[in-house]
Structures are given as structure tokens and as C-alpha cells.
Amino acid sequence: QYDAYTLPEFLAKRYDSRLLKLLASVVIFVFMIPYSSAVFMGLSYLFTVSLGVEFWHALVFMGLFTAIYLVLGGYKSMAMIDMIFGMIMAVVVSLLLVFTLYEGGGLARITADLQQINPELVRPVGPPGLWPLLSLVLLTSMAPFAMPQLMQKFYAIKDKRTIRRGMLASTLFAILIGGVAYFVGSTSRIFLNPEIAPMAFGAEGQPLYDILMPELLTQVIPASLSVMILLLILSASMSTLAALVLVSSSTLAKDFYQGFIRPSAGDATLTRLMRLASAVFIALSVSLALMNIKSIVAILGVSWGALGSFFLGPFIWGLFS
């Protein structure tokens, strides 16, 4: 109806506001950087724990690998392997669930061990309480409805039949990935302590949350399958990074440059600018990750909160009003 190819373009045409388009472009590019930085940090921590690689070595390598992958391949490379990445993630996450249950002695034993540590851990709403849990659910479940990198994927939908299939597949996939992630994360209290995994705890015994999951994987997964877990994380990370970088570079090239600076810019110019913007975006994300920010969750909270609060209301209202 609006012939819009990006979220800022949709908002500008829906509300007849060039200012909204400009603000949306700036918000996307700025607040996608910490999101991408958090993904780089998580992946680098995993390589550090699993392979003994220096954190900054892993970070720089992943930045260069992502830049080459995207700058040379672009949207076509992302679209072709996204489905393959999803299949790899589903298979390996299922294996992670099986090995966690096996190492923990089954679901009943895991539940009993958690209850022994703290009875609050096995209640429907455990610590730290209802409001933090509700905030987490809203941030991780509602905010994605207006995430620009997800909106742009809808252009690959061919017809209504594909939508129905996609709703079923995405729901099952989300239950699998989200359910296993939260469940396995809860078992860190059972499998990890300062004696078993000293890297995951500070000098005074406080947990270092960004390192807990990489350490947990090394405790639960057999060494022979550790490569598969690295493949899982790499698949998830590359899929996310590709979407983040491409939506940021496209909004800078199409919405900002073509929309406000040079309306007559052709496709060849926009393609070159997108590749340059992708490289700059990755460099900024890696630089932010090298600043050794304390918490990945804090970075994601800022990024998701800013994007969700800016886009969710106008997008939903624009669709249904």
C-alpha cells in the first residue's frame, strides 16, 4: 500500500512526516550498535572459555569475519543461509537439553537440587520477584514486534499460506530456543561454583554473568561435541549480526542518504554506501565491545528498550488504526 521497504520509510509515509523518518534512521543506527556489540561480546567470551583464545583476539577475528561475510555477500548471503542457521540451532539446542538433563540426573533431580539451594528457585515466580520477571518478559517478548531487523524480513514472505506456516514454525522455534535457554541457565547454580569454574566468579565469589553460560557449556557438553555448540552459537550470532548490520546500513543509505542528502542516488551508489556503512557499523560495535563493559544484559536492555519504546507504538498504531 505504501511501497515502503524500510521501517523509517513506512513511518514517514504512514504519518506523512519526514522528521519521523530522520529520527527513526538515527535511532536505528545508533542503538543497533550496542545490540551488535553485545552479540560480539557473548561470542568472544564463548571462544575464550572453550578454546583459550584471548578475548580481544576472538573479538577482532569475529569482527573481521562478519565484515568480510557481509560486505562481500550482502543481503543475498544472509537470506540463503538463515534457514540453515535455524536448523542447526534447533538440532544443537535439543542436544544441549538432553545433555543437561543427563548430567543433572533428570528433571526431578535438578528440581530437588535447586530447591535445596533455595526453595524460591522452584516456585512459579522466583527471585527477584514479579516485577523484574514481568519487565524481562515485556522487553524480550513485546519489543521484538517493532524490531527493524525483524520487520525487514517480512518482505521475503510470498503469500498468506507462507504466513500461516511461518506462524507455526516460528512459535515452535521460539518455545524451543527460549525454553531451553532459560532452563539450562537455571542449572548454572547446580553445575558451577568458584572451585569448579573460577573464571566465572570474581575475587569475592560473586558470579560474572557474562561468563557463566560459556563455562556451563564446558561442564555439561562432552568435549567431543563442544565443536557443535560453538557451531550453534556461531550460527545464532551470524544470523543476528547479519540482520543488525544490514538493517542499519540500509537505513543509513536509503532512508538518510537518499532521503535527505541525495534523492537521485542510484542503486549502484546505494550498494557501495551500504557496504561502507556495514564496515563502519561493525568497527563501531567491536570498538564498544573492547571497552570491557560490565554486563551484556545491560547493553541489550539499553538497546532493546530504546528501539522498542521508539518504534512499538507508532508501528502498531500505524498498522491497525
Secondary structure, DSSP 8 states (H G I E B T S, - for coil): -----SHHHHHHHHHT-HHHHHHHHHHHHHHHHHHHHHHHHHHHHHHHHHH---HHHHHHHHHHHHHHHHHHHHHHHHHHHHHHHHHHHHHHHHHHHHHHHHHHTSHHHHHHHHHHH-GGGGSSS-TT-HHHHHHHHIIIIIGGGG-HHHHGGGGG--SHHHHHHHHHHHHHHHHHHHHHHHHHHHTHHHH--TTT-GGGB-TTS-B-HHHHHHHHHHHHS-GGGHHHHHHHHHHHHHHHHHHHHHHHHHIIIIIIIIIII-TT--HHHHHHHHHHHHHHHHHHHHHHHTT--S-HHHHHHHHHHHHHHHHHHHHHHHHH-
